């Protein structure tokens, strides 16, 4: 699940930064809860996505949004992510 959220964040980073931040924040929380560590390609994708988002929304907004999205219950995050119009 966390890998899927990471991939969605990477795709959404340039066109839907709020969606990307929601996915990235939730993925980070899942990684922490499960003890999964990113390595290789996954780690590079995460860092590239984070770079794009920081450049798009600014570092302070990035850190704030990520912290808020990490705390969002999974059920609420899924509803929020499903509600995004990704056309």
C-alpha positions as CSV (number, residue, x, y, z in Angstrom):
1,X,0.0,0.0,0.0
2,X,2.8,2.5,0.9
3,X,4.6,1.8,-2.4
4,X,1.3,2.5,-4.3
5,X,0.9,5.8,-2.4
6,X,4.5,6.7,-3.2
7,X,4.0,6.0,-6.9
8,X,0.8,8.0,-7.0
9,X,2.6,10.9,-5.2
10,X,5.3,10.8,-7.9
11,X,2.8,11.0,-10.7
12,X,0.7,13.7,-9.1
13,X,3.6,15.9,-7.9
14,X,3.7,18.4,-10.7
15,X,0.0,18.7,-11.5
16,X,-1.7,17.9,-8.2
17,X,0.7,18.8,-5.3
18,X,-1.9,18.6,-2.6
19,X,-2.8,15.1,-3.7
20,X,0.9,14.2,-3.9
21,X,1.5,15.5,-0.4
22,X,-1.4,13.5,1.0
23,X,-0.1,10.3,-0.6
24,X,3.4,10.9,0.5
25,X,2.5,11.8,4.1
26,X,0.4,8.7,4.4
27,X,3.1,6.5,2.8
28,X,5.7,7.8,5.3
29,X,3.4,6.9,8.2
30,X,2.9,3.4,6.8
31,X,6.6,2.9,6.4
32,X,7.2,3.9,10.0
33,X,4.4,1.7,11.3
34,X,5.5,-1.3,9.4
35,X,9.3,-0.8,9.6
36,X,9.7,-0.9,5.9
37,X,12.8,0.9,4.6
38,X,13.1,2.5,1.2
39,X,16.1,1.4,-0.8
40,X,17.4,1.8,-4.4
41,X,14.9,2.9,-6.9
42,X,12.2,3.5,-4.3
43,X,14.4,5.8,-2.3
44,X,15.4,7.8,-5.4
45,X,11.7,8.1,-6.5
46,X,10.8,9.3,-3.0
47,X,13.6,11.9,-3.0
48,X,12.8,13.1,-6.5
49,X,9.1,13.5,-5.6
50,X,10.0,15.4,-2.4
51,X,12.3,17.7,-4.4
52,X,9.5,18.5,-6.9
53,X,7.0,19.1,-4.2
54,X,9.4,21.4,-2.2
55,X,10.0,23.4,-5.3
56,X,6.3,23.6,-6.1
57,X,4.9,24.5,-2.7
58,X,7.9,25.7,-0.8
59,X,9.8,23.9,2.1
60,X,7.7,25.2,4.9
61,X,4.4,24.3,3.2
62,X,5.8,20.9,2.3
63,X,6.9,20.1,5.8
64,X,3.6,21.3,7.3
65,X,1.4,19.5,4.8
66,X,3.4,16.3,5.2
67,X,3.1,16.4,9.0
68,X,-0.6,16.9,8.8
69,X,-1.2,14.2,6.2
70,X,0.9,11.7,8.3
71,X,-1.6,12.1,11.2
72,X,-4.7,11.7,9.0
73,X,-6.4,8.3,9.7
74,X,-6.0,5.9,6.8
75,X,-9.8,5.8,6.2
76,X,-10.0,9.6,5.9
77,X,-6.9,9.6,3.7
78,X,-8.5,7.1,1.3
79,X,-11.7,9.2,1.1
80,X,-9.6,12.3,0.5
81,X,-7.5,10.7,-2.2
82,X,-10.5,9.2,-4.0
83,X,-12.2,12.6,-4.0
84,X,-9.4,14.2,-6.1
85,X,-10.2,14.9,-9.7
86,X,-7.1,13.8,-11.6
87,X,-8.2,14.7,-15.1
